[in-house]
Amino acid sequence: MQFPIKLYLTTTRWVDLTQPLLNLAFRIYLAKVFFYAGLTKIKTWDSTLMLFEYEYNVPLLPFDIAAYLATFAELVFPALLVIGLAGRFSAGALFVLNLVAAISYPDISPAGTNDHYFWGAMLLVLTVYGPGKLSVDAWIQQRFFSR
């Protein structure tokens, strides 16, 4: 009976060792998705403003302010997410942006909706559990707050 327990504990220990790599993979993948969206907005700024004015139904904000905020968020928070600085805040901000994007575009395809669900789930994991051991946040925590 002891062998299955030892095997289970050894296996879970190995899986636990991969957790920082999975967190890093989540952060890099999500950063790429959102950062490229921000670059596209900057490249075609007139089109971006037109989309925010006529296509997207962003609640509570004027279209131009929504465009500037979304572009800022898509360029700044992914960079912070990759290095893991303010990781929970960055993931949470992108989670909110993702949610607003998913509900404000009425013509989103089922595949697009699935992408937003996928990104939202990954962002929620990073928001709740943090960016992991391979992050600036973890270094700051270890350097300045551990005793």
C-alpha positions in Angstrom: 0.0 0.0 0.0 2.9 2.3 0.6 4.2 2.1 -3.0 1.1 3.8 -4.6 1.3 6.6 -2.0 5.0 7.2 -2.6 4.4 7.1 -6.4 1.6 9.6 -6.1 3.6 12.0 -3.8 6.6 11.8 -6.1 4.5 12.5 -9.2 2.8 15.5 -7.6 6.1 16.8 -6.5 7.3 16.7 -10.1 4.2 18.4 -11.3 4.6 21.1 -8.6 8.1 21.8 -10.0 6.5 22.7 -13.4 4.1 25.2 -12.0 6.5 28.2 -12.4 7.1 27.3 -16.0 3.3 27.0 -16.7 2.8 30.4 -15.1 5.5 31.9 -17.3 4.0 30.3 -20.4 0.6 31.7 -19.5 2.1 35.2 -19.0 4.1 35.1 -22.3 1.2 33.7 -24.4 -1.3 36.3 -23.0 1.2 39.1 -23.3 1.7 38.3 -27.0 -2.1 38.2 -27.7 -2.8 41.6 -26.0 0.4 43.4 -27.0 -0.1 42.6 -30.7 -3.7 43.8 -30.4 -2.4 47.1 -29.0 0.2 47.4 -31.8 -2.6 46.9 -34.4 -4.6 49.7 -32.7 -1.6 52.1 -32.9 -0.8 51.2 -36.5 -4.3 51.9 -37.7 -5.4 54.6 -35.2 -8.0 56.2 -37.5 -9.6 52.8 -38.0 -9.4 52.1 -34.2 -11.2 55.3 -33.4 -13.9 54.5 -36.0 -14.3 51.0 -34.6 -14.7 52.3 -31.1 -17.2 54.9 -32.3 -19.4 52.7 -34.6 -18.8 49.0 -33.9 -17.9 48.5 -30.2 -20.5 49.3 -27.7 -18.2 50.1 -24.8 -20.4 50.9 -21.7 -20.0 54.1 -19.7 -17.1 55.7 -21.6 -16.9 58.0 -24.6 -15.5 56.0 -27.6 -12.3 58.0 -27.9 -11.4 57.6 -24.2 -12.2 53.9 -24.4 -9.9 53.6 -27.4 -7.0 55.3 -25.6 -7.5 53.3 -22.4 -7.8 49.9 -24.3 -4.6 50.7 -26.3 -2.7 51.8 -23.2 -3.8 48.6 -21.4 -2.9 46.4 -24.3 0.6 47.9 -24.5 1.5 48.4 -20.8 0.0 45.5 -18.9 1.4 42.7 -21.2 4.9 44.1 -20.7 4.4 44.1 -16.9 2.9 40.6 -17.1 5.9 39.1 -19.0 8.3 40.2 -16.3 5.9 39.5 -13.6 5.9 43.0 -12.1 2.5 43.9 -10.5 1.5 40.5 -12.0 -1.8 40.1 -10.2 -2.8 43.7 -11.0 -1.8 43.4 -14.7 -3.6 40.1 -15.1 -6.7 41.5 -13.4 -6.7 44.6 -15.6 -6.4 42.5 -18.7 -9.2 40.3 -17.4 -11.5 43.3 -17.2 -10.4 44.5 -20.6 -11.0 41.0 -22.0 -14.5 41.0 -20.4 -15.4 44.4 -21.8 -14.1 43.4 -25.2 -16.1 40.2 -25.2 -19.4 42.0 -24.3 -19.0 45.2 -26.2 -18.6 43.7 -29.7 -21.9 42.5 -30.9 -20.7 40.7 -34.0 -18.2 38.5 -32.3 -18.0 35.0 -33.8 -18.4 31.8 -31.6 -14.7 31.1 -32.2 -13.9 34.7 -31.0 -16.1 34.1 -27.9 -14.2 30.9 -27.2 -10.9 32.8 -27.4 -12.1 35.3 -24.9 -13.2 32.5 -22.5 -9.8 30.9 -22.9 -7.9 34.1 -22.3 -10.2 35.0 -19.4 -9.6 31.6 -17.7 -5.8 32.0 -18.0 -6.0 35.6 -16.7 -8.2 34.6 -13.8 -5.6 31.9 -12.8 -2.8 34.5 -12.8 -5.0 37.1 -11.0 -5.9 34.6 -8.2 -2.6 32.7 -7.9 -0.1 35.4 -9.0 2.6 35.3 -11.6 4.6 32.5 -9.9 8.2 32.1 -8.8 9.7 33.2 -12.1 8.7 36.8 -11.7 9.9 40.2 -10.4 7.0 40.0 -7.9 8.5 36.8 -6.4 12.0 38.3 -6.3 10.7 41.4 -4.5 8.8 39.3 -2.1 11.8 37.1 -1.3 14.3 40.0 -1.2 12.3 42.5 0.9 9.6 40.7 2.7 10.8 37.2 3.7 12.3 36.6 7.1 
